[in-house]
Amino acid sequence: REHMPSNARVHYAIINAGGEFPNVVQAYAESSYSIRSPNWEDAERVFARVQKIAEGAALMTETSVKVQITGGYSNILPNKALYDVMYENMRRVGPPPFDGADYEFAKQLRKVALTDEDALASVAGRDVSLQDNLLHDSLLPLGTDQFEFGSTDVGDVSWIVPTAQCQTACFAIGTSFHSWQLVTQGDLPAAHKGMILAAKVMASTAADCIRNPEIIARAKAELKQQTGGRPYLCPIPLDVTPSDLRGKAL
């Protein structure tokens, strides 16, 4: 941890231990790594360090190591010119119209499946008082300095064309990603209301850009300044082909 950026992440899983018998030294093993950082330059540096660690482990055990890259994403370049327009549309449309049934389900879910720690973690870096709410039914101040620890090819798009995103409330405060609690709420009216809000905001923002070409001009100028004229470089090597989660060719 001391030799990598504090906001970088290295996730891993042993996906093949080589065999089932504990009294046998297996001939091979496989592991999968995801390396994340708010900017791709740091991610590349951490990736190089992880490679060296693997090579060092192979050297000291007199084995060999093969590294296979299966994918990669660029960091998102937030475009304030577009975010200002999008935020104004979000303010105009207003929060999702949650009703009593939406709040009651969130209350029951919080009671049996979510914790106060979950709620606090989900609003980290934002208004901490939100942890006492069941559903997020207000509009947070506009901010482009926060980032989510997720990976998306929207980041690659943002290096080529001005890009903006919005987040809307679709599930109870305290719900973790990649959880059964999130899946449970995905087909409920509250989630649909959040999705409809996002659709209205995106459509309204696109309409504003069409009606007002100066918005697009400002957004393009901002993107040019952000990149400094540096061309987009895809983080996926040219020889990478589609594969499954274990790196097997499709």
C-alpha positions as CSV (number, residue, x, y, z in Angstrom):
1,R,0.0,0.0,0.0
2,E,2.9,2.4,0.7
3,H,4.1,2.2,-2.8
4,M,0.9,2.9,-4.7
5,P,-1.5,5.9,-4.9
6,S,-3.9,5.9,-1.9
7,N,-6.9,6.0,-4.1
8,A,-5.8,3.1,-6.4
9,R,-7.3,-0.3,-5.9
10,V,-6.1,-3.9,-6.6
11,H,-8.8,-6.5,-6.6
12,Y,-8.0,-10.2,-7.1
13,A,-9.5,-13.7,-7.1
14,I,-7.8,-17.1,-7.4
15,I,-9.9,-18.6,-10.2
16,N,-8.0,-21.9,-10.6
17,A,-5.9,-23.4,-7.8
18,G,-4.7,-26.2,-10.2
19,G,-6.4,-29.1,-8.5
20,E,-8.5,-30.4,-5.6
21,F,-6.0,-32.4,-3.5
22,P,-4.2,-30.6,-0.7
23,N,-1.2,-33.1,-0.5
24,V,-0.1,-32.4,-4.1
25,V,1.9,-29.4,-5.3
26,Q,-0.1,-28.4,-8.4
27,A,1.5,-27.7,-11.7
28,Y,-0.2,-24.4,-12.3
29,A,-2.6,-21.8,-10.8
30,E,-4.6,-18.9,-12.2
31,S,-5.6,-15.6,-10.6
32,S,-7.5,-12.6,-11.9
33,Y,-6.7,-9.0,-11.1
34,S,-8.6,-5.8,-11.6
35,I,-6.5,-2.6,-11.1
36,R,-8.3,0.7,-10.7
37,S,-7.3,4.3,-10.2
38,P,-9.0,7.7,-10.9
39,N,-6.5,8.2,-13.8
40,W,-5.2,5.7,-16.2
41,E,-1.6,6.7,-15.8
42,D,-1.6,5.7,-12.2
43,A,-3.4,2.5,-13.1
44,E,-0.7,1.6,-15.6
45,R,2.0,2.2,-13.0
46,V,0.3,0.0,-10.5
47,F,-0.2,-2.7,-13.2
48,A,3.5,-2.6,-14.0
49,R,4.2,-3.1,-10.3
50,V,1.8,-6.0,-10.0
51,Q,3.5,-7.6,-13.0
52,K,6.9,-7.3,-11.3
53,I,5.5,-8.9,-8.1
54,A,4.3,-11.8,-10.2
55,E,7.6,-12.1,-11.9
56,G,9.4,-12.0,-8.6
57,A,7.2,-14.7,-7.2
58,A,7.9,-16.9,-10.2
59,L,11.6,-16.3,-9.9
60,M,11.8,-17.3,-6.2
61,T,9.7,-20.4,-6.8
62,E,11.5,-21.4,-10.0
63,T,8.3,-21.3,-12.0
64,S,7.1,-19.1,-14.9
65,V,4.3,-16.6,-15.1
66,K,2.1,-15.6,-18.1
67,V,0.2,-12.3,-18.0
68,Q,-2.9,-12.0,-20.2
69,I,-4.7,-8.7,-20.5
70,T,-8.4,-9.1,-21.1
71,G,-9.6,-5.5,-21.0
72,G,-9.1,-1.9,-19.9
73,Y,-10.9,1.4,-19.5
74,S,-9.8,5.0,-19.5
75,N,-10.7,7.4,-16.7
76,I,-13.7,9.7,-17.2
77,L,-13.0,13.3,-18.1
78,P,-15.9,15.3,-16.5
79,N,-17.1,18.1,-18.7
80,K,-18.3,21.0,-16.6
81,A,-19.9,22.8,-19.5
82,L,-22.3,19.8,-20.0
83,Y,-22.6,19.1,-16.3
84,D,-23.9,22.6,-15.7
85,V,-26.6,22.1,-18.3
86,M,-27.5,18.6,-17.0
87,Y,-27.6,19.8,-13.4
88,E,-30.0,22.6,-14.3
89,N,-32.3,20.0,-16.0
90,M,-32.1,17.8,-12.9
91,R,-33.1,20.7,-10.8
92,R,-36.0,21.5,-13.1
93,V,-37.3,17.9,-13.3
94,G,-37.0,17.4,-9.6
95,P,-36.4,14.3,-7.5
96,P,-38.1,10.9,-8.2
97,P,-41.8,11.0,-7.0
98,F,-41.4,8.3,-4.3
99,D,-44.7,7.3,-2.5
100,G,-45.6,5.6,0.7
101,A,-45.1,2.1,-0.7
102,D,-41.6,3.0,-1.8
103,Y,-40.6,4.3,1.6
104,E,-42.2,1.3,3.4
105,F,-40.2,-1.2,1.3
106,A,-37.0,0.7,1.9
107,K,-37.8,0.8,5.6
108,Q,-38.3,-3.0,5.8
109,L,-35.2,-3.6,3.8
110,R,-33.2,-1.3,6.1
111,K,-34.6,-3.3,9.1
112,V,-33.7,-6.8,7.9
113,A,-30.9,-6.5,5.3
114,L,-29.0,-3.2,5.6
115,T,-26.9,-1.7,8.4
116,D,-26.1,1.8,9.6
117,E,-22.6,1.2,8.4
118,D,-23.9,0.4,5.0
119,A,-25.9,3.7,5.0
120,L,-22.9,5.7,6.1
121,A,-20.6,4.1,3.5
122,S,-23.0,4.9,0.7
123,V,-23.0,8.6,1.4
124,A,-19.3,8.9,2.2
125,G,-17.9,12.2,1.0
126,R,-21.4,13.7,0.6
127,D,-24.0,15.0,3.1
128,V,-23.6,12.5,6.0
129,S,-27.1,13.4,7.3
130,L,-28.5,11.4,4.4
131,Q,-27.6,8.2,6.2
132,D,-30.8,8.6,8.3
133,N,-33.0,8.8,5.2
134,L,-34.6,5.7,3.6
135,L,-34.5,7.0,0.0
136,H,-32.6,9.9,-1.4
137,D,-35.3,12.4,-2.3
138,S,-33.4,15.6,-2.7
139,L,-30.8,17.1,-5.0
140,L,-27.2,17.3,-4.0
141,P,-25.0,20.3,-4.9
142,L,-23.2,19.9,-8.3
143,G,-19.7,18.5,-8.0
144,T,-17.3,17.0,-10.5
145,D,-14.5,16.4,-8.0
146,Q,-16.0,13.1,-6.6
147,F,-15.4,9.8,-8.3
148,E,-16.9,6.3,-8.0
149,F,-14.8,3.2,-7.8
150,G,-16.3,1.6,-10.8
151,S,-15.1,0.9,-14.3
152,T,-16.9,1.8,-17.5
153,D,-16.0,2.4,-21.1
154,V,-17.8,5.7,-20.8
155,G,-14.4,6.9,-19.8
156,D,-13.0,6.1,-23.2
157,V,-15.9,8.0,-24.8
158,S,-15.1,11.0,-22.7
159,W,-11.6,11.3,-24.2
160,I,-13.1,11.6,-27.7
161,V,-16.3,13.6,-27.2
162,P,-17.5,15.8,-24.3
163,T,-19.3,13.6,-21.8
164,A,-21.5,14.1,-18.8
165,Q,-23.3,11.6,-16.5
166,C,-26.0,11.8,-13.9
167,Q,-26.8,9.6,-10.9
168,T,-30.4,9.2,-9.7
169,A,-31.8,7.4,-6.7
170,C,-33.1,3.9,-7.6
171,F,-32.7,2.0,-4.4
172,A,-32.6,2.4,-0.6
173,I,-29.7,4.3,1.0
174,G,-27.2,1.8,2.2
175,T,-27.6,-0.6,-0.7
176,S,-24.3,-2.0,-1.9
177,F,-23.5,-2.7,-5.6
178,H,-23.2,-6.3,-6.6
179,S,-25.5,-7.4,-3.9
180,W,-28.8,-9.3,-3.7
181,Q,-30.3,-6.3,-2.0
182,L,-29.7,-4.2,-5.1
183,V,-31.1,-7.0,-7.4
184,T,-34.2,-7.2,-5.2
185,Q,-35.0,-3.5,-5.8
186,G,-34.1,-3.3,-9.5
187,D,-37.6,-4.2,-10.7
188,L,-39.6,-2.1,-8.2
189,P,-41.5,1.1,-8.9
190,A,-38.9,3.2,-7.0
191,A,-36.1,2.0,-9.3
192,H,-38.2,2.8,-12.3
193,K,-38.9,6.3,-11.1
194,G,-35.2,6.9,-10.7
195,M,-34.5,5.6,-14.2
196,I,-37.3,7.7,-15.7
197,L,-35.8,10.8,-14.0
198,A,-32.4,10.0,-15.6
199,A,-34.0,9.6,-19.0
200,K,-35.8,12.9,-18.7
201,V,-32.6,14.7,-17.6
202,M,-30.5,13.2,-20.4
203,A,-33.1,13.9,-23.1
204,S,-33.5,17.5,-21.9
205,T,-29.8,18.0,-21.8
206,A,-29.5,16.7,-25.4
207,A,-32.3,19.0,-26.5
208,D,-30.6,22.0,-24.9
209,C,-27.4,21.2,-26.8
210,I,-29.3,20.9,-30.1
211,R,-31.1,24.2,-29.5
212,N,-28.0,26.0,-28.3
213,P,-24.8,25.2,-30.3
214,E,-22.7,27.4,-28.0
215,I,-23.1,24.8,-25.3
216,I,-21.4,22.2,-27.6
217,A,-18.7,24.8,-28.5
218,R,-17.9,25.4,-24.8
219,A,-17.9,21.6,-24.1
220,K,-15.5,20.9,-27.0
221,A,-13.2,23.8,-25.9
222,E,-13.1,22.3,-22.4
223,L,-12.3,18.9,-23.6
224,K,-9.4,20.2,-25.7
225,Q,-8.0,22.0,-22.7
226,Q,-8.4,18.9,-20.5
227,T,-6.5,16.6,-22.9
228,G,-3.9,19.3,-23.9
229,G,-4.2,18.1,-27.4
230,R,-3.0,14.6,-26.4
231,P,-4.6,12.0,-28.7
232,Y,-6.8,9.2,-27.2
233,L,-4.9,6.0,-26.5
234,C,-6.9,2.9,-26.0
235,P,-5.7,1.1,-22.8
236,I,-6.4,-2.3,-24.4
237,P,-3.4,-3.7,-26.4
238,L,-4.1,-4.3,-30.1
239,D,-3.6,-8.1,-29.8
240,V,-6.3,-8.6,-27.2
241,T,-9.4,-10.5,-28.4
242,P,-12.8,-11.0,-26.7
243,S,-12.7,-13.5,-23.9
244,D,-14.7,-14.8,-20.9
245,L,-14.0,-13.8,-17.3
246,R,-11.2,-16.4,-17.2
247,G,-9.4,-15.1,-20.2
248,K,-10.6,-17.9,-22.5
249,A,-11.2,-16.8,-26.1
250,L,-14.8,-16.6,-27.2
